[in-house]
Amino acid sequence: MAGPRLLTTLVALVFLLAVSADWLENSGDRFRTGANLEEKTLNASNVVLGKFGKLFSYNVVGQVHAQVLYVSNQDMGPTWGVRNVIYVVTMENYAYAFDADQPVMFWERNFNFENDTVRVGPMPITDVVSNGADTNIEGNVGILGTPLIERETNTIFMMVHTRMQKLVGTSTRTYYHHLYALNLTTGHDRQPCVEITAIVPANGSGSIGGWLTFDGRLHNQRPGLSMANNQLIVAFGSDNDWGAYHGWIFTVHKTTLKITGALCVSPFTNKAGIWQSGHPPAIDKDGYAYFMLGNGDKVLGYDGYASWGQCFIKVNTNPARGNLSVVDHFINDNWKNQNNADADLGAGSPLLIPDLNDTLIIGSGKESFFYMLDVSNMGQANGNAAARQRFTAGGGSVKAGPVYWRRSDARGGPLMYLWPETSTMRVWKFNTTGRRFQETPFLQTTFSSPRPKSASGMITLSADGDKPGTGVIWASMAVEDAEFGVHPGNLYAFDAEDIRKVLWISNYTVDDRHGTWPKFAAPTVQNGKVYLPTFDGVVNVYGLFPNGVRPTTGIVTTQSLSTTASLTTGIPYPAVSGAQLRSVPEIPCEDTEVVLDVRAYRWSVDGQLSFWTRAYFYQGQPQMPGPTIVMRAGKRCNITITNGLDPNTPVGNCTYHQNSLHCPDTTNLHTHGLHVSPTTDDNIDVHIPPADLHRYTYNMSSDHLMGTHWYHAHNHGS
């Protein structure tokens, strides 16, 4: 398609290209740290409401499951010159190159085709999964895994999944996975694509006569692409655990696109799929690849073959060293029970600890325990005792990879972050001298991810090296159970040095709302902007407002809030003569979530009056009065109250202790005037103890009248 496509824009931009890092593969680097340590613009002081928010969006065809990739100072040819560029792929088999700094499209590539006799397009998930209501993927399966960019050859590699259907004669359907190599500048093929397929010796599920053929319909290419020894590494799992699937790994030479290796990791059984919540394998300096496999039996085979379900595996990808093969592995003591419970290790992904000569690897899966292993001897079948460390990841199922901040010892040492489902996000310190993690979390957020099966928080770290005040943790999180179907989500920003401090959430204002949650796609943070896709055919871009002022035109919003039923905390008032009225945030809550933290806080007004009280903290900031929450008839509003009060420490009759304004130290939430259930939606008998939380769900009837209502704590003594 010739010429630019102009999309919704919120701000005017100037072409002044700053020097910035690239984001060329899922998780950013071969270690899988998920960190951009060259972010010079965004920091913990300017990512705040009023300064930071949605700038513009790109429109695309289809859902986006892959992480957005970023190339700085890319030559886009004589028409465009040098630009910062993002690359986006969709489940409808479209690929895009967009200007990273304004909503202009450089090229669009459509891999679908139709004529009078044949139709080629993405595979409908219902071709695999019969009960379509319970699908981890909704709609079509096209480009699912994150592509890989190699700047040296000006190439982006991507996997395209297609169904070819005959339109005349006997109707037949065939399914393919093709690897493409496109020119970054033009989107044209650098050489013809290659079909990924193989036949290997096996007698497991789906095999015939001692041979197993790769099935293009059953297998799902979710892990991002990676590269080692000039070989592209392509891995497969299943669609919804359906059929006689296996875990597969292929290597393809980057220049010739010839398949150089094919490995089935469960040839004598089945399963052992490789999905890793979309993350690629970690790659060490010698080109070995490290995977975590899904549920499936571990069976020692014959003639050098084996099945590796529920294992960490180390894979040789270098043809000069021999065949593509498993050269080491680790399996824990409880793998059989985890197998039976579908608690697959491979829901998480491995992190290769940087700066230690590539000697240690760590990962956690649905069991919610970290295993740290020595890559020179991973432990094989010797169980937990062979692990260098084993410690809890927080109790909730892990469906993500950890993120790692390479801080110097002078700054307190490296930090590792993870946000399991139904758990708080946590951060662990790493001791570089002892080469061990502190097993008790250093810090954790004051609230948890929403509920079981919502999937883990997909997180990214941005910072300017390890400079104080520059670290921000960005988290994409569903607001409800999102295992199946399409659901709303939020983008969160936390202070990376104290993740108890929420800097910003996308549902603070209508204008910043994110839309549907992109499941396993983590935010991409580059050069002052945050890129996060949706399942709505939109990629949103967040950043600092020009001159610190939110643009007032060109913003696409929902329908007018004048038709809503609202919930208000109270009326601002001057505390003493000369004090200014205090404005409070107005938070829309329509099928989304609002998080309020109750803490003791010492207010000072005009320097003349100082007093302790309990306050609602929103986005890490105290509010007096609390924020206004705007609800809409016919919608659901989730309000999570976290109790940040310290446990009571009585001093006399509790009168003088800052946390004992009134005993007890529990809290809760109660509303006045809303037509909701007093036993489920608004239960005053709920008591939230310190360091705990409760999620209130207000289901607003479609005929609820407009009004301004009141909320407060209804706990005895509160």
Secondary structure, 3 states (H helix, E strand, C coil): CCCCCECCECCCCCCCCCCCCCECCCCCCCCCCCEECECCCCCCCCCCECCEEEEEEEECCCCCCCCCEEEEEEECCCCCCEEEEEEEECCCCEEEEEECCCCEEEEEEECCEECCCEEEECEEHHHCCCCCCCCCCCCEECCCCCCEEEHHHCEEEEEEEEEEEECCCCCCEEEEEEEEEEECCCCCECCCCEECCCEEECCCCCCECCEEECCCCCEECCCCCEEECCEEEEEEEECCCCCCCECEEEEEECCCCCEEEEEECCCCCCECCCCHHHCCCEECCCCCEEEECCCCCEEECCCCCEEECCCEEEEECCHHHCCCEEEEEECCCCHHHHHHCCCCHHHCCCEECCCCCCCEEEEECCCCEEEEEECCCCCECCHHHHCCEEEECCCCCCCCCCEEECCCHHHCCCEEEECCCCCEEEEEEEECCCCEECCCCCEEEEEECCCCCCCCCEEEEECECCCCCCCEEEEEEECCCCCCCCCEEEEEEEECCEEEEEEEEHHHCHHHCCEECCCCCCCEEECCEEEEECCCCEEEEEEECHHHCCCCCCCCCCCCHHHCEEECCCCCCCCCCCCCCCCCCEEEECCEEEEEEEEEEEEEECCCEEEEEEEEEECCEEECCCCEEEECCCCEEEEEEEECCCCCCCCCCCCCCCCCCCCCCCECCEEECCCCCCCCCCCCCCCECCCCEEEEEEECCCCCCCCCCEEECCCCCC
